[in-house]
Amino acid sequence: KCQLWVRLVGLRAARAVLYIQPDRSEWTSERRAQENQRCSDGLPPSEADPPTREFSALQLRLARAGAVDAIVASLSAEAAPTNENTPNSAEAADLELESEVLLAALSLAVTLLEGGNRPVQRMLAARLASASSQPLF
């Protein structure tokens, strides 16, 4: 259960980095707060349409740093077994947490692909085509 929480926080943090762009020294704290709100609201980053050079570079850096691997691992992780009749409260909580992890992985994937970043698309496609991601399909 702890591993799922860590995965969830990591996926959400990686996505937030794409919004607040910590390397952009010219950004004010107000601008970062606005971007953080866009992240919370499920809106794309403001620099994604059309994508700025800095945003595209950050997408690629995160993808290379392991974001693509984390997405695929999260999407292909086995679900915890549950009682077929009626899950108890602990099982229900585990299912809810697993659902949150899946949503966070998909949200990160969408944000990484925002603006049509071709190198990230190729990385994700290659990772999904690999034998290690076969449980996903």
N, C-alpha and C positions, 0 to 999 in steps of 0.2 A: 504494500500500500504506500509506503514511504517513497519507493521508487517511482510510482505513478505521480505522486505530488511533485517530486523533483523534476520529472519529465515535463509535467504541465507548466511549472514555473519557468523552466528553461525555454520551452516553446513560446510562451507568452513574452518572455524577456527578449528573445531573438526578434520577434515581430516588433516589439516596441522600439528596438534599436533602429529599425528601418524607418520609423516615424520620427524619432527625436534626433537622429543623426548626430551623435555626440562629437564627431570630428569637425562639425561645422562651427568653427569659433565665432563666425559672424552672426550666428543665430542668438536671439535674446531668449531669456527664460520664458517670456510671454509666448514667443513663437513655438518653443518646445511644449509649453502647456497646451497650446492650440492643437498641435500635432498629436499630443497624447490624448486629447479629447476625441480627435478623429479616430484614433486607434480604438478607444473605448466604445465609440459609436458604430464601429464596423465600417467606417468610410475608408477609402483608399488614401494613402499619403498624398498631401497636396503636390508633392514633387513628382508624382507618378504619371500625371497626364497633362502634357506630354512629359515623359521621364527626363529629368535633368541628368547630365553626365555624372554628377556626384551620386545621385540616387542609384543609377544603374551600376556604378562601381561598387557601391555599398551592398547592393543585392548580390553581386558576384562574390564579393569578399565573404559575406555570410554563408553563401552556398558552399564555397570552398572550405570554409572553416567548420563545416559539418552540419549545416542546417538541412541540406538535402538528405543526408544520412539519417538525421533525427526524424524528419518527416516520414521517410519510408519505414523506418523502424517502428514508429508510432502507429502507422497505418497497418502494418503487418503483424503487430503484436497479438498474441493469443489472448482472447477474452478469458477472464476468470470463470471457472465453472460455477453454475448456479443450480439451485434446486429446481427441477423441471416444473413442479406444481406451483409453489408460491415462494419467491425469494424472501429470505428474512431481511431484517433491516440492515444488517452488515453487508449482505450480498447486494441489496438495492443501492447502498452507498457506494460500493465498489463499482457497480454498473454505471452509476452517475459520474463517478470520477473518470472511468474509462471513456465515457461519452465526452466529457470535457477535454480529455487528452486528444481524442480524435478531432474534435472541433478546433482545438488550438493548432493541431498539425495541419489541418486543411486551411485554416486562416493564414498560417505562416506560408504555406505553399502559394496561396493566392497572392499574398503580398510580395513574395519573392518573384513571382511571374508577372506582377503588375507592370504594365507598360510594354510587354512583349520582349523581355530580356532574353535574346536568343541563346547566349552562352548558358544561362541558368536553365532554359528550356532543355537544351541538349544534355546538361548534367542530370536533370531530373528524369528525362527519358531514358538515358543510359542506365541510371540506377534502378528504374522500374523494370527495365528489360533484363536485368541481371538475375541469375539463378537464385540469389539470396532473397529476392523479393517475391518469389513465386508463391509463398503462403498468402500474400495479399490477393492473389487471383485464385 
